Amino acid sequence: MAEFTHFNESGRARMVDISAKDSTERSATAQATVFLQPETLEKIQRGKITKGDVLSVAQVAGVMGAKKTPDLIPMCHPILLTSVDISFKEESHPDRKGHCSITITAIAKTTGRTGVEMEAMTAVSVAALTIYDMCKSVDRGMSFSNVCLLAKSGGKSGLYSRQGFG
C-alpha cells in the first residue's frame, strides 16, 4: 500500500515535514480563463463597470489570494512569497459560443523549502472570482475554467512545463 504524505501513522491529516528539504529558488506559473459576453468585456475596457477598474482590482485580489493560500488550503505551508505578478490577456473576438475571454496568468516566486504552485493557482482563481464579482450586475452568465499549472521550477522535482506551454 502506498504511503500517503499528508497522513500520520494514525491515519489523521498532517502537514508534511519539510525541514530536511533544501531551500531553493522556486517559481510557478498558473492560468485561468474567464468567459464573458462581448458587451461585458467592452464595458471593462472602457471603464464602464460601476464597481470600478475591474482588472486593477482583480490584479490586487490575485496577489492577496496568493498571500492567503495557506489560510484556504489546509495542508499548504505558509511561505514567504518574494514575488507575485498577475497579467491579463483579453480576447475580444467571440468564440463559437459567442463569448469573449480574459486569460489570467500568475507567476509566484519564493526562495524556500516548498513550492508555490498552489499560490499561483489560488491567485488566478481569486482574480477570476473578482472579475465575476465586479461584473455580475451586467453579466451573471460569466464563467471561468481552465485553471491549471503551466510551469514550475525549483525543488527536488525540478522543472515542469505543461505540454504546449513554453
PASE-646360 format. One line per 2 residues: for each residue y, x, z of N, C-alpha, C. Coordinates in pm, 1 decimal. Last residue first. Layout:
N
Y X Z Y X Z Y X Z | ...
This chain:
166
2714.2 535.8 -2329.4 2743.1 678.6 -2314.7 2678.0 767.3 -2408.1 | 2458.1 300.5 -2362.2 2586.2 336.3 -2299.8 2596.2 488.1 -2294.8
2207.8 257.4 -2455.0 2316.7 203.4 -2534.4 2454.9 233.1 -2475.8 | 2062.2 240.3 -2138.4 2038.4 253.5 -2281.7 2151.5 185.4 -2358.4
2249.3 381.7 -1876.5 2188.2 262.6 -1934.0 2173.0 282.4 -2084.5 | 2176.0 679.4 -1726.9 2265.9 616.4 -1823.5 2190.9 500.9 -1887.9
2169.4 891.9 -1453.9 2114.2 770.5 -1513.4 2218.8 718.2 -1609.2 | 2100.9 1208.1 -1299.1 2175.0 1124.2 -1393.4 2096.5 1001.1 -1435.1
1954.4 1231.7 -972.5 2030.9 1287.2 -1084.2 2102.8 1184.0 -1168.9 | 1808.7 1185.8 -747.3 1759.5 1124.8 -871.2 1841.3 1165.5 -993.0
1956.4 1318.2 -551.1 1824.5 1368.3 -586.8 1775.4 1311.4 -719.8 | 2310.8 1323.7 -649.2 2195.6 1292.2 -566.0 2065.5 1345.0 -623.0
2468.6 1236.5 -961.9 2462.0 1292.5 -828.0 2336.5 1252.0 -754.6 | 2562.1 937.8 -1138.4 2534.5 1080.4 -1132.5 2534.2 1124.1 -987.0
2514.5 654.8 -1351.7 2531.6 714.9 -1218.7 2501.5 862.7 -1229.6 | 2599.5 367.9 -1551.6 2567.9 509.3 -1534.8 2584.6 549.6 -1389.0
2598.6 90.6 -1543.3 2599.4 158.4 -1672.2 2556.2 304.0 -1659.4 | 2465.9 -179.2 -1378.9 2498.4 -38.5 -1362.9 2490.6 24.8 -1500.7
2603.4 -508.9 -1429.9 2500.0 -405.8 -1440.6 2556.9 -268.3 -1412.0 | 2643.0 -834.7 -1507.1 2676.2 -738.1 -1402.6 2565.1 -633.8 -1404.5
2624.6 -1039.3 -1694.8 2606.3 -901.5 -1738.9 2654.1 -800.3 -1635.2 | 2883.9 -1279.7 -1621.7 2745.5 -1233.0 -1625.1 2743.9 -1086.3 -1664.4
3074.4 -1568.1 -1540.1 3061.3 -1424.4 -1560.6 2915.7 -1384.7 -1549.5 | 3273.3 -1839.1 -1666.9 3151.9 -1785.4 -1606.4 3157.8 -1633.9 -1617.5
3480.4 -2131.5 -1673.9 3461.1 -1986.6 -1683.1 3328.2 -1948.0 -1619.0 | 3538.6 -2398.7 -1643.1 3415.2 -2363.9 -1712.3 3392.7 -2214.3 -1729.0
3788.7 -2442.2 -1544.9 3678.0 -2444.7 -1447.8 3544.4 -2405.7 -1510.6 | 4078.6 -2355.6 -1620.3 3951.3 -2335.9 -1689.5 3837.0 -2328.4 -1588.2
4303.7 -2394.4 -1467.8 4316.0 -2419.3 -1611.9 4182.9 -2409.1 -1685.3 | 4226.4 -2338.7 -1211.7 4304.3 -2460.9 -1232.7 4320.6 -2493.5 -1381.0
4102.5 -2088.7 -1221.3 4018.9 -2209.9 -1216.5 4097.0 -2337.8 -1239.3 | 4228.4 -1844.5 -1213.9 4240.0 -1923.1 -1337.2 4166.7 -2056.4 -1332.8
4177.6 -1720.3 -973.8 4316.6 -1728.7 -1017.6 4335.7 -1821.6 -1137.2 | 3896.7 -1732.2 -958.5 3980.8 -1797.9 -857.9 4123.3 -1818.7 -907.8
3820.3 -1569.4 -1180.3 3785.9 -1711.7 -1173.5 3879.1 -1785.1 -1076.8 | 3924.7 -1324.8 -1094.1 3973.7 -1384.2 -1218.9 3943.0 -1533.5 -1218.8
3763.4 -1296.0 -865.4 3909.0 -1310.2 -851.2 3969.9 -1368.7 -977.4 | 3511.6 -1258.0 -973.9 3536.0 -1376.5 -890.4 3685.9 -1401.9 -873.4
3562.1 -1009.2 -1097.7 3528.8 -1127.4 -1178.4 3552.9 -1256.3 -1099.7 | 3606.4 -847.9 -870.8 3712.4 -862.0 -971.2 3687.9 -986.4 -1057.4
3353.7 -869.3 -753.7 3470.5 -924.4 -683.2 3588.1 -941.3 -779.4 | 3201.4 -736.9 -952.0 3171.5 -875.4 -913.0 3290.7 -941.5 -845.1
3306.3 -481.3 -958.2 3319.1 -565.7 -1077.8 3291.3 -712.1 -1045.0 | 3246.1 -402.0 -687.5 3383.1 -400.5 -739.4 3397.5 -492.2 -861.6
2969.7 -409.7 -676.5 3046.5 -504.0 -595.0 3188.9 -513.6 -647.5 | 2914.2 -194.0 -844.5 2871.6 -328.5 -884.7 2942.7 -436.6 -803.2
3025.6 17.2 -695.1 3075.1 -10.7 -830.2 3037.7 -152.1 -874.7 | 2870.1 -3.6 -461.8 3016.0 -17.3 -453.9 3074.2 -49.3 -590.8
2614.9 49.3 -556.0 2644.4 -84.0 -502.7 2794.9 -107.5 -492.3 | 2642.7 320.4 -634.3 2608.2 216.4 -730.9 2647.6 77.3 -681.1
2691.7 549.5 -493.6 2797.7 448.1 -496.3 2769.2 337.8 -598.2 | 2449.1 721.9 -278.1 2522.3 688.0 -398.9 2620.3 573.3 -385.2
2469.8 953.1 -4.7 2412.7 835.9 -70.0 2505.9 792.4 -181.8 | 2604.0 1163.8 101.4 2457.6 1168.6 104.3 2390.6 1048.2 40.3
2899.8 1268.8 -83.6 2824.7 1227.6 33.2 2675.8 1233.3 11.6 | 3182.4 1190.9 -231.3 3105.1 1311.0 -203.4 3031.2 1279.3 -74.5
3230.1 934.0 -477.7 3226.7 983.2 -340.8 3166.5 1122.6 -340.0 | 3351.6 673.1 -691.5 3312.0 811.4 -665.4 3313.9 839.5 -515.8
3321.0 422.0 -940.7 3334.2 456.4 -798.9 3282.6 598.0 -779.0 | 3454.1 237.0 -1188.8 3397.8 369.2 -1162.8 3426.8 400.8 -1016.4
3411.0 -68.0 -1355.7 3449.8 1.2 -1232.1 3379.0 134.8 -1226.5 | 3521.5 -295.2 -1596.0 3447.2 -172.8 -1570.2 3501.4 -110.2 -1442.4
3499.1 -609.4 -1741.2 3549.9 -533.4 -1627.0 3460.6 -411.6 -1609.2 | 3594.1 -785.8 -2017.7 3491.9 -696.8 -1963.0 3557.5 -609.2 -1857.7
3661.6 -1104.5 -2094.1 3723.9 -988.1 -2030.9 3609.1 -907.4 -1971.0 | 3648.2 -1314.4 -2387.2 3592.0 -1245.3 -2270.6 3684.8 -1136.3 -2219.3
3621.0 -1646.6 -2527.5 3673.8 -1510.6 -2528.0 3617.6 -1442.5 -2403.7 | 3396.8 -1882.7 -2669.1 3454.5 -1815.3 -2552.7 3511.7 -1678.5 -2588.2
3251.5 -2014.3 -2861.9 3393.8 -2044.2 -2850.9 3463.2 -1978.1 -2733.8 | 2999.2 -1933.5 -2904.7 3014.4 -2048.4 -2815.0 3161.4 -2086.7 -2795.8
3028.3 -1706.2 -3056.2 2971.3 -1824.7 -3121.8 2978.1 -1950.1 -3035.0 | 3349.8 -1592.3 -2926.5 3210.5 -1572.0 -2966.4 3157.9 -1701.5 -3028.0
3693.2 -1543.8 -3027.2 3587.4 -1623.4 -2963.6 3448.4 -1588.4 -3016.8 | 3879.6 -1259.6 -2976.3 3809.1 -1335.2 -3079.8 3693.8 -1410.7 -3015.3
3974.1 -1111.0 -2764.3 4046.0 -1234.5 -2798.7 3975.6 -1318.6 -2904.1 | 3865.5 -938.2 -2506.4 3817.8 -973.6 -2640.0 3875.3 -1110.1 -2674.9
3987.5 -678.3 -2302.2 3996.2 -818.7 -2341.9 3946.6 -835.8 -2485.3 | 3882.4 -482.0 -2050.1 3887.8 -485.8 -2196.0 3882.0 -632.5 -2236.2
3996.5 -310.9 -1760.7 3965.0 -437.3 -1828.0 3974.0 -418.8 -1979.0 | 3901.4 -111.8 -1473.1 3970.3 -133.5 -1600.0 3917.6 -261.2 -1665.5
3931.6 56.4 -1167.9 3892.8 -68.6 -1234.1 3971.1 -79.1 -1364.2 | 3815.5 309.7 -966.0 3903.5 278.1 -1078.1 3847.9 156.5 -1150.9
3810.0 475.2 -670.6 3760.7 353.1 -734.3 3861.9 318.5 -842.2 | 3727.1 764.5 -482.4 3798.3 704.2 -594.8 3729.4 574.6 -634.7
3594.1 827.7 -257.4 3701.7 918.2 -295.0 3783.1 863.2 -410.6 | 3468.7 648.1 14.2 3496.2 648.0 -128.9 3610.1 744.9 -156.5
3252.6 712.0 247.9 3391.6 745.0 221.6 3409.8 751.6 70.3 | 3037.8 438.1 335.6 3063.4 569.4 277.8 3212.9 587.7 257.7
2796.0 268.9 514.4 2940.3 286.2 496.9 2964.4 427.6 442.9 | 2500.4 184.3 335.0 2566.5 273.3 430.1 2717.1 268.0 407.8
2345.2 -130.7 301.9 2431.9 -26.2 244.8 2496.7 54.1 356.0 | 2202.0 -344.6 397.6 2144.7 -211.2 415.6 2226.6 -99.6 351.8
2363.8 -586.8 345.9 2319.5 -544.3 478.1 2272.2 -400.0 492.8 | 2657.6 -616.6 189.4 2519.1 -585.0 155.2 2457.3 -519.1 278.7
2907.6 -649.4 314.6 2848.1 -758.6 237.5 2699.5 -739.9 210.2 | 2990.7 -421.2 432.3 3007.6 -544.3 510.3 2937.5 -662.6 443.5
2956.8 -230.1 236.1 2860.5 -230.8 347.2 2876.2 -351.8 440.1 | 3182.3 -311.2 60.4 3041.1 -327.2 23.6 2946.5 -325.3 142.4
3453.8 -279.8 86.1 3387.2 -371.6 179.6 3236.7 -386.4 153.9 | 3535.1 -119.3 -123.7 3551.8 -68.3 12.4 3476.8 -152.3 115.6
3488.9 -291.7 -337.9 3411.3 -167.4 -327.2 3416.8 -114.5 -184.3 | 3686.7 -484.1 -281.3 3545.1 -519.4 -278.0 3456.8 -397.0 -263.2
3920.4 -337.8 -328.4 3891.5 -385.3 -192.9 3744.2 -422.5 -177.3 | 3890.4 -305.2 -604.8 3895.4 -187.7 -517.8 3860.8 -228.3 -374.0
3900.0 -577.1 -680.1 3782.9 -495.4 -709.3 3776.6 -371.7 -622.1 | 4159.6 -647.8 -600.2 4043.9 -712.3 -537.0 3916.3 -631.6 -560.4
4310.6 -496.3 -779.6 4319.0 -466.5 -636.2 4198.3 -526.7 -563.5 | 4229.5 -630.2 -1014.1 4211.1 -486.0 -1000.2 4213.4 -445.8 -852.3
4312.3 -890.5 -972.5 4168.4 -863.9 -984.1 4138.7 -715.2 -967.2 | 4590.5 -849.6 -980.4 4528.4 -895.6 -855.7 4378.3 -867.2 -857.7
4614.2 -768.7 -1247.5 4660.2 -680.6 -1138.7 4595.8 -718.9 -1006.5 | 4514.8 -990.9 -1384.3 4441.0 -864.8 -1390.2 4486.9 -765.9 -1283.9
4705.0 -1198.9 -1314.1 4561.1 -1209.6 -1289.3 4492.4 -1073.4 -1284.9 | 4990.9 -1242.1 -1170.8 4934.5 -1144.9 -1263.7 4785.2 -1129.1 -1235.7
4989.1 -1590.9 -1061.1 5044.2 -1456.4 -1077.3 4971.5 -1373.0 -1180.1 | 4924.7 -1855.5 -1046.6 4897.3 -1775.1 -927.4 4947.2 -1631.3 -940.8
4978.2 -1962.6 -1301.1 5071.9 -1990.4 -1191.3 5047.6 -1905.9 -1066.1 | 4976.0 -1773.7 -1587.9 4889.4 -1829.9 -1484.5 4974.8 -1843.2 -1358.3
5121.4 -1642.8 -1781.7 5149.5 -1785.0 -1758.7 5052.8 -1851.5 -1661.7 | 5114.0 -1392.4 -1904.7 5164.4 -1404.2 -1768.5 5197.4 -1546.9 -1729.4
4992.4 -1364.9 -2146.2 5135.3 -1398.0 -2149.2 5195.0 -1412.1 -2009.6 | 4727.7 -1318.7 -2071.6 4800.4 -1215.5 -2144.9 4951.6 -1238.8 -2144.5
4665.0 -1565.4 -1953.5 4657.2 -1441.7 -1874.8 4743.0 -1335.0 -1940.9 | 4692.0 -1732.8 -2176.1 4780.1 -1750.8 -2059.7 4780.1 -1627.5 -1970.3
4481.7 -1631.1 -2333.4 4620.2 -1623.3 -2382.3 4719.4 -1639.7 -2267.1 | 4263.7 -1702.0 -2177.3 4293.2 -1560.4 -2199.7 4437.3 -1542.9 -2247.2
4287.9 -1981.3 -2202.5 4297.8 -1917.2 -2070.9 4332.1 -1769.2 -2086.0 | 4243.6 -2023.1 -2470.4 4373.8 -2060.9 -2413.5 4395.4 -1995.0 -2276.7
3973.1 -1946.2 -2500.9 4080.1 -1868.3 -2563.9 4218.5 -1897.4 -2504.8 | 3790.4 -1966.4 -2190.3 3846.6 -2030.4 -2308.8 3956.9 -1942.4 -2368.0
3566.9 -1698.2 -2093.1 3669.7 -1798.7 -2069.3 3720.1 -1854.8 -2200.5 | 3360.5 -1481.6 -1914.6 3374.3 -1562.3 -2035.7 3468.9 -1678.1 -2005.2
3352.6 -1155.3 -1798.2 3399.1 -1290.6 -1769.6 3416.8 -1361.9 -1902.9 | 3114.9 -908.7 -1728.0 3192.9 -976.3 -1831.0 3224.7 -1118.4 -1786.9
3092.2 -588.7 -1568.6 3067.3 -732.9 -1567.9 3155.3 -793.8 -1676.5 | 2965.2 -265.7 -1476.1 3037.8 -353.4 -1566.2 2999.6 -498.6 -1541.0
2992.1 64.3 -1330.8 2932.2 -68.7 -1343.8 3021.5 -154.7 -1430.8 | 2918.0 392.3 -1253.1 2997.4 306.0 -1339.8 2922.8 174.8 -1356.5
2937.2 634.7 -997.0 2865.6 522.2 -1057.2 2963.8 439.4 -1137.7 | 2884.7 956.5 -854.7 2968.2 865.4 -931.7 2880.8 753.3 -985.7
2904.8 1222.6 -621.7 2832.2 1108.8 -677.8 2930.8 1015.1 -746.9 | 2848.5 1542.2 -502.2 2943.2 1453.7 -570.3 2862.2 1346.4 -640.3
2642.1 1552.8 -204.3 2676.1 1590.6 -341.2 2785.2 1499.2 -393.8 | 2463.5 1650.8 68.9 2590.7 1590.9 31.0 2627.2 1643.1 -107.6
2113.7 1594.9 94.8 2226.7 1682.1 66.0 2349.9 1600.7 29.5 | 1948.3 1423.7 364.6 1987.2 1435.3 223.2 2106.7 1528.7 208.5
1900.4 1380.2 627.6 1843.2 1501.6 569.2 1882.5 1521.9 423.4 | 2020.7 1132.5 683.0 2074.3 1253.3 746.2 2018.9 1382.8 685.7
1955.1 881.9 607.3 1995.8 973.3 500.5 2042.3 1108.2 555.1 | 1738.3 635.7 686.5 1796.4 757.0 742.9 1826.6 854.2 629.3
1805.8 298.5 597.5 1736.7 423.7 570.5 1812.3 541.0 632.5 | 1814.5 39.7 827.1 1893.8 118.9 734.7 1823.9 253.7 720.4
1554.3 -207.8 835.6 1627.8 -95.4 892.7 1713.8 -32.8 783.0 | 1352.9 -491.0 921.1 1453.6 -427.7 836.6 1523.6 -314.1 910.2
1016.6 -445.8 1039.0 1151.8 -502.1 1050.9 1249.5 -422.3 964.7 | 767.7 -337.1 1063.5 790.5 -430.0 953.6 927.8 -497.4 957.2
737.9 -142.0 1244.5 706.6 -277.7 1289.8 728.0 -381.4 1181.6 | 833.4 82.6 1119.9 688.6 73.3 1140.7 644.1 -63.7 1191.5
1094.3 -67.0 910.4 1043.2 28.4 1008.5 893.0 6.4 1027.3 | 1209.4 -80.8 576.7 1137.6 -145.8 685.7 1086.6 -38.5 781.3
1309.1 37.3 351.5 1402.7 -40.0 433.6 1333.7 -121.1 543.5 | 1105.5 159.5 209.1 1202.5 244.1 277.7 1293.7 167.1 372.4
767.4 88.5 217.4 899.7 34.1 189.9 1001.5 109.1 273.5 | 491.9 232.4 68.0 579.3 235.5 185.3 717.0 184.3 144.0
221.7 51.3 -79.4 344.8 129.8 -90.9 425.9 121.8 37.7 | -118.5 84.6 0.0 0.0 0.0 0.0 124.7 89.0 0.0
